[in-house]
Amino acid sequence: MGLFGNNKKKIIEDLHKKSEDHCKEISKEINELLDDLRTDYDENDEVINEFSSFVDEIKTKLSPEDAHKLMDFSSRLNKVKRCAKKGVEAMRELARDQRKVTSETRMEYEEYFYAK
């Protein structure tokens, strides 16, 4: 009889278990990726500042066009840093949203079981 038979609650419990397992696995993977991304970002956070200091030191020793190229390159590296920071923030938001959805889904299943 499928969903309309006596096994309705058992089927829903199985779906709940599978859904929860999938959510936990996705959360675990997101958290691992976030940790890796955050670690890499933190390790390289000061590189741009160090490079900018180095550029300031040597730009007077270069020709005007080489100094301009170096400043342009430094500016593009700052954009890369901003992109990396946004990536870390986006992954953090994704992790938060995944935890929220998992919690809401769990509460919906619990409401169903207590209502029946």
C-alpha positions as CSV (number, residue, x, y, z in Angstrom):
1,M,0.0,0.0,0.0
2,G,3.0,2.3,0.1
3,L,2.6,5.6,1.9
4,F,-1.0,5.1,2.6
5,G,-0.7,1.9,4.6
6,N,0.2,1.1,8.2
7,N,3.8,1.6,7.5
8,K,3.4,5.4,7.0
9,K,5.1,6.3,10.3
10,K,8.0,3.8,9.6
11,I,8.5,5.3,6.1
12,I,8.6,8.8,7.5
13,E,11.0,7.8,10.3
14,D,13.3,6.2,7.6
15,L,13.1,9.4,5.5
16,H,13.9,11.4,8.6
17,K,16.9,9.3,9.4
18,K,18.2,9.5,5.8
19,S,17.6,13.2,5.7
20,E,19.4,13.8,8.9
21,D,22.3,11.6,7.8
22,H,22.6,13.6,4.6
23,C,22.5,16.9,6.4
24,K,25.1,15.8,8.9
25,E,27.4,14.7,6.0
26,I,26.9,17.9,4.1
27,S,27.6,19.9,7.3
28,K,30.7,18.0,8.0
29,E,32.0,18.5,4.5
30,I,31.2,22.3,4.6
31,N,32.9,22.6,8.0
32,E,36.0,20.8,6.7
33,L,36.2,23.1,3.6
34,L,35.6,26.2,5.8
35,D,38.4,25.1,8.2
36,D,40.8,24.5,5.2
37,L,39.8,27.8,3.6
38,R,40.1,29.8,6.8
39,T,43.5,28.2,7.7
40,D,44.9,29.0,4.2
41,Y,43.5,32.6,4.4
42,D,44.9,33.2,7.9
43,E,48.4,31.8,6.8
44,N,48.5,34.3,3.9
45,D,46.7,37.2,5.4
46,E,49.8,39.3,6.0
47,V,51.5,38.6,2.6
48,I,49.8,41.5,0.9
49,N,50.8,43.9,3.6
50,E,54.4,42.7,3.4
51,F,54.4,42.9,-0.3
52,S,53.0,46.5,-0.2
53,S,55.8,47.5,2.2
54,F,58.3,45.9,-0.1
55,V,56.8,47.8,-3.1
56,D,57.0,51.1,-1.2
57,E,60.7,50.4,-0.5
58,I,61.7,49.6,-4.0
59,K,59.4,51.8,-6.2
60,T,61.8,54.7,-5.9
61,K,64.6,52.6,-7.3
62,L,62.6,51.7,-10.4
63,S,61.8,53.5,-13.6
64,P,58.5,55.3,-13.5
65,E,56.8,52.8,-15.8
66,D,58.2,49.8,-13.8
67,A,57.0,51.5,-10.6
68,H,53.6,52.0,-12.1
69,K,53.5,48.3,-13.2
70,L,54.5,47.2,-9.7
71,M,51.8,49.4,-8.1
72,D,49.2,48.1,-10.5
73,F,50.2,44.5,-9.7
74,S,50.0,45.4,-6.0
75,S,46.5,46.8,-6.5
76,R,45.4,43.6,-8.2
77,L,46.8,41.5,-5.4
78,N,44.7,43.5,-3.0
79,K,41.6,42.6,-5.1
80,V,42.6,39.0,-4.8
81,K,42.8,39.3,-1.0
82,R,39.3,40.8,-0.9
83,C,38.0,38.0,-3.1
84,A,39.6,35.4,-0.8
85,K,38.1,37.2,2.3
86,K,34.7,37.2,0.6
87,G,35.1,33.5,-0.1
88,V,35.8,32.7,3.6
89,E,32.8,34.8,4.6
90,A,30.6,33.1,2.0
91,M,31.6,29.6,3.2
92,R,31.0,30.7,6.8
93,E,27.5,31.8,5.9
94,L,26.9,28.6,4.0
95,A,27.9,26.6,7.1
96,R,25.6,28.7,9.2
97,D,22.7,28.3,6.8
98,Q,23.2,24.5,6.6
99,R,23.1,24.2,10.4
100,K,19.9,26.3,10.4
101,V,18.2,24.2,7.7
102,T,19.3,21.0,9.5
103,S,17.8,22.3,12.8
104,E,14.6,23.4,11.1
105,T,14.2,20.1,9.3
106,R,14.8,18.2,12.5
107,M,12.1,20.3,14.3
108,E,9.6,19.8,11.5
109,Y,10.0,16.0,11.8
110,E,9.7,16.1,15.6
111,E,6.6,18.2,15.3
112,Y,5.1,15.6,13.0
113,F,5.9,12.8,15.3
114,Y,4.5,14.5,18.4
115,A,1.4,15.5,16.4
116,K,0.6,11.9,15.4
